[in-house]
Amino acid sequence: MKTGIKPNKTKRDLKEIQAMTKLYKEVYDELWNKMSKASQDLIVEEPLGRRAKEFAHEVAKQAESKRYNELSDEE
């Protein structure tokens, strides 16, 4: 019987989401703390601006690269 309700995420999916969340947070904090106060202020003042988009892109690139390396090391 199909109810139209999607099954819950598996535990493996949940662990992957938690791992990525942790990595995004670590990279975000690292890059944010390296950034000048002026750049931080620009991002806060214009969260949809060019500098904020570049910052978010760099966070994603580094976090995903770290996760890829972690998964490669596990094999």
Buried (B, 14 or more C-beta within 10 A) or exposed (E): EEEEEEEEEEEEEEEBEEBBEEBBEBBBEEBEEEBEEEBBEBBEEEEEEEBBEEBBEEBBEBBBEBBEEEEEEEE
